[in-house]
């Protein structure tokens, strides 16, 4: 099978989305000249070009695209050719309104934006496969073709009657009988028993809470429907161009698609990332997303989109473009690309910055883009190199969907819970892999599960075996509560892991205020959001509430189990306390760490050490040994200074 190395060919990929159809043809030549000046070696073309490629049903116009690909190839620039299926043209909507998405409230979307199609629509799928087939056949042997970029940011969720029929077919394949579905969905509650398959609908607007298992199954179905669309296009591309890699761009922990399954359906993982430039800790979220992509793909990945400056808010601080881009490389990216090459003159995203902004090449942004191209050209030795990690973070999409439902005691966002664990690791200088609960955990010294609300018996057995074998495991609150059907595991939470943790939770105690806690290990600290009524069996209490109604209630516990240890975090400790806790746990698990100065990141990838200053002020870092900075050629030893947003890549 083809892979990312077939695209990189020994150098870091650099470029962005190129939309030549938005510009006069005479501008294409200056675009290509500027690309060469900036060091661009690949652009993604055709992402939203369906209306130009097929202006009316069955009438194809590839002439302009032929000329674009020839021009790019003549100038040594590869092409990621996109399938334009994220935005069907108006003729489809007008001729086939049933191909449009319908909301849970029954409102049918219209064209005039993007991502307005129904994933279950046979009409949409027919036309999508047809345009993909035409593209594949026409450009199969084109020397510019480097990769296929399928659709764009799959996220569509529809509730129409066609989706209802597709949902019922999916349910029939999942459940052997209607009786099995009724049992799984607990339809005896609120008189929801189904006597015929045709009675089942998507979870549409309702006067009160909807059936949580129906909602969970619908989320699974929606993900599966989108993956059917992805696979249908991928299968055409693999049949016609078996040696050209296929990818589709992800968006972090985005909810509608199970990215573990989506990653398995393509040749490498791609990521779109737009941090909040007003958030002083945005670089931590960036690192989280980058580590997740590396985990999803099992190795190097492709940064498909980021903004050179402003997207729909404040501009990117000068100098930060380089820092964030090299942060991605440090954490496993073999490609650094942007949306988009040239900022649009018109349209809904005309104020989304481009590598060539409205000001043109004589601008700060383009100068930074060109300088970044030179930096990336000097780092070809990192291509394909691994990012070592001794820590794993467990993330499961089924559990993410289940814990986000509206019927829980408190609204829990999995991404927030992951941040609570990830940010302290980042501050400690510890790199983590993201893995599925069903993965082999034996290669990690420490495994963290910020939240596993939904836990299957097989995944619980895997965790138990890991701890019994000598591993260290840390579990966050509201975990091990329900099974794969969203049915409560009886006997006290976390049920299947109760013996591993040496405790049982009798009741949940969501908190609206702050708890004051005490601990010999951590001293006095505060916590909030959550507490549990914990009944200790074999665990040791590490911290407890120090005052108030919940005085003496355990909030941190540790249990020896087999040859390993399991920790339970029954609340949300303040960040400094969580950092101190994970520092202690990591030390006990013999995880190496070397906390850098605040706002500074130090990551090893292969033989290179990346040192990144995310602060808007200078920083000093001490490195152990003598290195050469590949970006400047300087010899670095001991204390080294970094300017604001400065980077060193040390060998």
N, C-alpha and C positions, 0 to 999 in steps of 0.2 A: 504494500500500500504506500502511496506517496505520503510525505510528511513535511513538516516545516523546513527541514534542512534542504528540501528541494527548491524552496523559495529563497532562503538566505544565501545558499551557495558560498558559505564561508565569510559572509560579511553581514553586518547589521542592516536590516531593511529600514529605509527612511523615506517618508513621503506623506501622502494624505489623499483624501477624496478629491477627485478632479471632475468638475462638471462643465466640460467644454461646450455642451449644448446651451448653456446659459450665456455664451459670449460669441461675438462675431468671429468668424473663422480666422481672420487675419491676426487676432489676438493669440491664437494657439501657438504661433511661432515664438512670440515673446514669452509666453508661458513656459515653453520648453527650454528656452535659453535661460530663464530664471531658475528653473528646476535644476539645470546643470550647475549653475552658479551656487545653488544652495546645497548641492550634494545629494539631491533626491535620486533614488534609484528604483522606486516603484510608486505607482499611483493607482488608486481604486477608481474605476470608471463605470458609469452607467447605473448607479444605485437607484436613482429615481427617474429613469429615462424611458419607462414603458410607453408613455404617450408619444414620444418622439420615434421610438423604434417601431411601434405599431399604431399609427395615428387613427386607423379604423380597423375593424375586425378582419384579420387575415391579410392586411396590406402592410408589408414590412418595408421599413426604410433603414437600411444599414450603411448607406453610402457615407454619411458623416462619421459614423463610428469606424468604418474602414480607414478613413483618412486620419482619424485621431490615433488609432493603433499604429499605423505606418509611421506617423510622425514621431510618436514616442519611441518606437523600436529603433528608428534611424538615429535617435539621440541616446541610445543605450539605457532607456528607461523601461522597466518591466511594467506589466499591467495586471492588477487584480480585477478581473472582469466580474462585475456584479450581475446577479439576476435581479431584474427591476421589479420584483413581485410584491414589494412592500406597499406600493402605491398604484393600484389599478387605475387605468385611464377613465375619463368620464363616460366614454361610450359603453363600457361594461355596466356601470351603475344605471344608466338610462335604459339599456336593453334588458338588464337582469337585476332589478332592484332587490331581489331575494339574495343576491350575493353580498349585500351590505350588512354590516354588523348591527345587531340590536342590543340595546342595553337591558339590564335587569328590570328597568321601569317600562320597557316596551317601546322605547324611542329608537327608530331606525336612523342610523347615521347616514350622512350623504358624502359625496365626493367634495373636494375643495380643500382638503387637508392631506393626511396620509394615514396609513394603517387602518383603513376603514372597511376592510373586507371581513367576511365571515370565514374562519378557517375550515368550517365544515361544508362550505358551499361547493357542490360538485362543479358548478359553472366556473367559479373562481379557480378551482384546482385544474380544470381542463385547460383554461386559457393560460394559467401559470406554467403548466408543463409544456404547452405548445411554444410559448415564447422562449423558455429555457432550451427546448430542443432546437429551435432555430438558431439561437446564439451558439450553442455547443457545436452544431454541425458547421456553422459558418467559420468559427474561429478555432476549431480543434487543432489545426496545424499552424496557427499563427505564431511566429517566433516571439512575439511580445507577451503572449499569455503565460503568466506565472502562477496564478491561483484563481480559483472561483470563490466569489463572495456571495453566499446565498442569502437573499432577502435582506432585511435590516432590522435588527433589534426585535425579534419575535415577541409579541406581547398581547395579541388580540384575544379578547374574550367576548363571545357572543351568546345570546339567549334566545335566538329566533326558533321558529318551528323546525327548520332544517337541522339546527343544532340539537334540538330535542330528539329528533329521530336518530341522529348520529350518537347522542348520549345513550339512548336506549340500546343501540347495537353494541356499544362499548360495554354497557352493563351486562348484557346477555353473555358476552365473552368472559367477563370477570366472574359472574355468579352462575353456578350451574342450574339454578332454578329461582323462581320468584320468591319461594319460601326462604331460600338462603339470603336473598337481598333483604327481605323483610326482617330477618334476624339481625343481619349486619347493620341495618339502618334503625333498628329498635322502633319499628313503626307502630308498636302497641302504644307508644307515648303519643298523646294528643290525637289519637284516632287517625293515624296516617297509613294504615295497612293498605297495601296495593293488591288488588285482585287480578289486574291485567297489566302487562308491560306498558300498554299505551297510556295508562294513567300517569306515568312518571314524566315529570317535566324538569327542566333546569331549575335551580333555586332562584326564582324570580322575586320581584318585590313582594313583601309580605307584611302583615300588620305588626308582627312581633318576631321573636327569634325564629330562625329557620333550623331545620333538622341538621345538626352539625356533621353527621356522617354523610348525608346527602351533599352538603357543601364541600366536604373533604373529597368525596368521590368526584364531584364536578370539577374541582381544581385539578385532580389527577387527570381527568378526562380532557380538560382544556389544554393541559400540557401535552398530553398524548396527541391531541388533534393538531397542535402546532408542529409537533415532531413528525407527524405523518406528512405535513406539507414540506418540511425540511427534507425528509428522506425521499419524497417523490422527486424533488428537484435534484438532490444529490445523486439518486440512482441514474437519472438521465445523464448527468455530467460524468459519472464514473463509467457508464457504458460507452459514451462517445470519446471521452478523454481520460482514460484510466490512469494516466501518469501525472495528471494535474491535481494538486491538493485542493480540497474543499473545506471551507470554513464559514461560520456565521457568527456575527458579533453578539457578545453577551453584555450584560449591564450589572455587574456585581452580584449582590444577593437578590436580584429582581425576582418577584414572586411568581408570575404566571407560568414560568417554564422550569421544570426540574433540570437544572444545568448538569447534574451528573449524567442523566440519560442523554441530554443534548450533546454533551462533550463526546460521548461514545459514538455518536452518529456522524462525526466529522473527523477530518484528518489532523487538525490542531485547533486550539482554542484561541478566540480573539475577544478583545475587551474594549468597550467604550467607557471612558472615565472622565467625568466633569466635576472636579472638587469645588467646594464652596470657598471662594477666595477670601471671604470674610471670617472663616473659621480658623483660628490660630492653630488648631490641631488637624487641619485637613490632611496634612501629610501622613498622619497615622491611619486615617481612613483609606488613603491611597495605598499605603503599604498593605493594609488588610485586603483590599481588592486585588492587588497584584499577587499576594500569596494565595488567595483563593483561586485565581486563574491558573497559577502553577500547579495547584492541587487538582483542579478539574481536569487539566490536560495531562497531568503526570510528567511535566517537564516544561521546556521552553514554550512560550506563548507569544501572541501577536497583539501589541497595543494598536488597535485599529483607529480609535478616535480619541482625541483630547482637543482642547481649544488652545490656539496660540496665545490668545489674550481673553477678551470678554466673550462670554456666551450670551446669557440674558441677564447679566448683573454686572458687578464691578469687574474691572479689567484684572488680568493676571499681573501681580507685582513684577516690575522689571527684574530680570535675572532668574525668576522662578521657573520659567519654561524649561531651562536647562536642568535645573535641580530635579523637577518632577519626572522629566524624561529619563534622566540617568538613574533615578530611583527605580523606575520600571525595569531598566536593564539590570540593575543590581539584583532585583527580585525575580529575574528569569525571563524578561522579555527579549526576544531576538528581533523585534521590529518596533519602531517608534513612528507612528503616523498621526495625522491630525484630521479633524474636520474643520476646515477644508483647505484646499490649495489656495484658491482666490476667493476673498469675501464677496458674497453675492451683492449685486447692485439692486435687486428687487426680490420680492417674495417674503415669506413669513420669517425667514432666518437671515434677513439681510444685515442685521446688526450682530450676527454671530461672526466672530473674528475669523480671519483666514491667515494662512502663512504669508500670503501677499494681501495686506489689508487695503482698505479703501484709499489710504494715503499712497499706496504703491510701494515699490521696492526701496525707495528712499525713506525708510521708516525704522523705528526702533524694533518693531516686531520682526521685520524681514532680516534685519541685521542679526537678531538673536537666532532666527531660524537658520541662517547661513552658518553662524558660529557653531550651532548644535550639529549641523551636518559634518563639519570638520571634526568635532569631538567623536561622533559616532564612527567616522571612518578610521579613527585611530584605535578603536576597541574591537577590531574583528576577532581578536584572540579569545574573546569571551563567548562567542557564538556557540550555542549548544552546551555550554558548561552548566553543571548542576548548582543548585543552591542548597547546601547541607542544612538539615534541621534535625534536632533531637526531640522536638515537641510536636504533637499533633493536636489539632482542634477538630472536634467532631461536628459536622453540619449535615442535616438531613432535611430534604425539601418537604417530605410528608409531614414531619414534625413541625416544620416552619409554618405550613399551611394550617395545621390543626391548632397550634398554640395561638395563632392570630385571630381565631374566631371570636365573635362578639359575645358568646355566652359564658366565657370564663370569668373567674372572680375579679380579674383585673386585665386590662388590655396589655398584652405582652408582645413586644416586637423583638423577634429573634436577633435582628441586626444590632439592636441596643444591647442585648444580653451578650452577644459576641464581642462587641466593643468593650464591655466591662472587663472581659478577660484578656482581650487582645492588646488594648492600650498599655496595661502594665507590662506585658511582655515586651512591647516595643520600647518602652522606657528602660527596660533592663538589658536591652540589646540582644534579646533572644528571638531567633527566627522560628516560625512555626509553619508546618504544612497543614493544609485543610484536607481532611479525609472523611469518607463516609463511615458511619458506625459499623458497616459490614466489612470494612477493609481489614487487612492484616495489620495489627497494631504492634506486633512484636519488635519492630525495628525502632520504636520510640521509647525513650526513657520516661517521658511524661505525656499523659493524654488528658486534655481538658474537654469537658462537655458543658459549655455555658448553659445550654438548655436542651433536654431531650424529653419534652412533654410526651410525645408519642414514642414508645419504645417497644420493639418487637421482641419476642422471646429469643430469637436467634441472635439479635444484636446484644441483648442482655447477657446471653451466654458468652459471647465474644469478649465483652468487657470483663466478665467474671474470670474468664480464663487468662486474660491479660494481667489482672491484678494478682491472681493466684500464682502466676508465673514470675512475679517479681516486679511488675510494673507499678507506676504511681498514677493514680486516677483522681481527677477533681471534677465534681459534678455540681452544677448550679441548681437553684431552686426550681420548683414546679416541673420536676423531671420524673420520668418513669410513672406517669399518672395514668395514661391510657394505652390501649393496644392499637393494632393497625386499623381497627374499625372505630376508633375513638370511643371505645367502651372503657370505663374506669376499671383499673386493676384493683380488686378488692383486698382488704386486709391491712391497709395503711401504705401510703406512698413512701418510697419509690418502688414498692411492690417487688418486682423481679430483682432489684438491686438492694433490697433492704438488708439482706445478710452481708453483702459486700461492704455496705456502708455502716452496718452496725446500728441502725436506727429505723424508726418508723415515724412518719408524719401523720398526726391524727387530724389536724385541721390547717387550712391556709389562713394566714393573718395579713392580708394586704395592708400596707401602711400609707397613710396620707401625710404623716409627719416624720420627724427624725428620731432615730433610736440612738441612745448613748450606750456603748458596749465597752466591755473591759476584757483584757486578755493578758496573761503572763507573756505570751509570745509577741503580741502586737502593741501592748499598752492600751491606753484609752483611745477609742475611735468612734466615729459616728457611722450610721448606716440608714438606709431609707428604702422605700418602695414595697418591701416585702419582709415577712417573717413567717416562720412555721411553728406550729405547736409540735415540737419534736419530743418523741419518746425514745430515750437512749436504751439500747440493748447492750452492745459490746463496744461501742465507740467511746473515745475520750473527748470531752468537751474542751475545745481550744479557746473559744470566746463565747460570752453570753451577754445578754442585755443587763445593764448595770443598774437601771432604775426604772421606775414607772410601773405600769400595769403588767408588763411582760418581764419584770425583773427576774433574773436567773434563767430565762429561756435561752437555750443554746442557739447560737447563730453560726458558729464554725465548729466542725467536728472532724476527727480523724479516727480511722479504724484500720488496724492491722488485719490483713486477710491473706491467708496463704503466705507466700514469700513477699507480697507487696503491701501497698497502703492505699486506702481510699479516703478522700476528703469530701466533705459536703459543705457547701456555702448556702446557708438558709436565708440569706438576706442580700442586700446590695451594699457592701462596705464602701466607704468613701475611697476615692482613687488612691490616695497614699496608703491606706490600709490594705487595699487589694494588691497594690504593688509589693508591700512588705510581705504579705502572705505568699504571693507567688514566688518572690525571691527566696523565701525559706523553703517552700515546697520544691522549687527547682534545685536548690542546693542539696536538699535531702535526696533528690532523684539523680544527683550527680550530672545535672545539666550545666554545661559551662556557660557563663555569662560575664560580660564586662560592660556595666552600664556607662554609656557615653554621657557627655554633658547634655543638659536639657536642650531639646530641639535639634540634636545632632544624631544622625543615624550612621551606624557602621555595619556593613553587610559584606560577607564573603560570598563570592560567586566564582567557582573554579579556583584558579590561582590568583584572582584579583580581589583586592579589598577596596570596597567603595565607601568613601567617607563623605557624607552629605550634610551640609548645614542648612536646615530649614528655617532658620531664624532670620529676621530682617536686620540682624546685627552680627558683627564678627564673632567667631568662636575659636577656641583653641582645643586641639585634641592631641593626646599623647599616643603614639603608635609604638609598638614593641618590635624593634628591628629596623632594618634599613631597606628602603623601598625606592622605586622610581615611579614618579607620577606620570602616567601615560598621556595625560592631557597637556602637560607642560614640559616634560622631560627633566624636571627637577629631581634631585635626590632628596628623600625625606627620611628623617630619623628623629625619634623622640617627639618633642612638642612641635606641632605644626599648626599654623594659623589658617583659618578659612574666612574669607570675606562673607558678607551677607549673601545668602543663597549660594555659597561656594561649594565646589565639589573637587575631591581628589579621587583618582582611580589608581591604586597603588599595586605595583607588582614587586 
